[in-house]
């Protein structure tokens, strides 16, 4: 009996210590970080016994999400390789396209795989709270960098269309690279708020990882990540359209309405370029004067060169206008529903609808290379060269 008594006396405090340690571990788990617990994951809904319908649904969903991820990575990597290995694609405008492709590629590599896992695992996040915060911040960073890059591209196209001859002096490679760095600095400033506490309290369930619904940050992020850049893009492209119509009419018909210096009146300047090595001017132009004695000096070569440059800039603006339009169409539903759900707590927004809009925005990241291939002969040839 004595040995048993000693065993009981020893085992009792040891059992208490083990219980205390278990309680401490549970408390740390609940207050600090969700563990990467494989046993919990295998017991989660992803590994449950599923019906045939649920299995087919998961296979279809997984196939669609995997396709989006692979197209995003492959397509944007192809853009980077095409610009890197094709000399005639190393223009100033394509620096901004490369910047956009880098943002989309980073999204495809670091964000979309975890977003897809979250969808397939019935919203069960197993990678810990710290990584959840980092993942959400990188998500905002990449999406913001994409749209601000498009905003910069729209300004670049405006300069190219309105001032085609002076474009190379205004938008230099150095300025373009500085603008790209500025895009990432601004995007970082917008995305890091939640990392410094600008978010809702963490949910008690450590396996939940969601976009923050804190009202102040939501309004701040959607304004500066989407609505303000979109407004700038719309304004700039409207001005591009007006300038393009005006320049096209002048360069193709040879007629331009100009204002006399120091006067409110307008006069027509007629410049006509024919197939031969001639150019026909109006009577006033042939005499070298207007009513205000303005000298007119424009050679056929100058006019033809300006027309060629303008057409190239106009075509580039059209291609990038399609990119911008598709981006806004893909992301607008999400950026509309996100603040709506935050401002209107009584409004019921189905999770399925939220997920569809979320992935519609992500889907845009794989569309840009397809648009380049369909709209630009240079990119199409470069893609073929890289693939072969």
Number of C-alpha atoms within 10 A of each C-alpha: 6 7 8 9 10 10 11 12 11 11 12 10 11 12 11 11 12 11 12 12 12 12 12 12 11 11 11 12 14 14 12 12 15 21 16 13 11 10 8 13 17 11 11 13 15 18 11 10 10 12 9 9 9 11 13 12 13 17 13 12 15 16 12 12 22 15 14 23 24 16 20 28 22 15 22 28 17 20 26 19 17 24 22 15 13 16 10 11 16 15 14 18 22 16 20 21 24 22 22 27 26 20 22 26 25 20 24 25 14 14 22 23 17 16 20 19 17 17 18 18 17 11 17 20 25 22 17 19 19 12 15 20 18 15 19 20 20 20 21 22 24 25 24 26 27 26 26 27 27 24 23 20 24 23 17 21 25 24 20 25 25 20 18 22 17 11 19 14 8 14 15 14 16 10 12 19 15 11 17 20 13 15 20 20 13 16 25 18 10 21 23 18 15 18 13 7 9 15 17 13 10 13 10 9 12 20 20 17 22 14 17 18 17 16 16 12 19 20 18 13 20 19 15 17 24 21 17 13 19 22 12 16 24 16 13 19 21 13 15 24 16 13 16 20 11 14 22 16 13 18 20 13 13 17 16 16 12 11 13 16 10 7 8 7 9 11 12 13 19 17 21 18 19 9 6 7 8 11 14 14 17 14 11 16 17 11 12 14 13 17 8 10 11 13 12 15 8 10 13 17 11 12 17 14 14 15 19 14 18 22 18 14 24 23 16 17 24 17 16 22 20 14 19 23 13 17 23 18 13 20 21 17 17 21 22 14 16 20 20 16 16 17 15 10 9 8 10 9 14 8 9 9 12 16 13 13 21 19 18 18 21 26 20 20 27 23 18 25 25 16 17 20 17 12 17 14 11 15 23 17 14 24 21 12 13 15 10 6
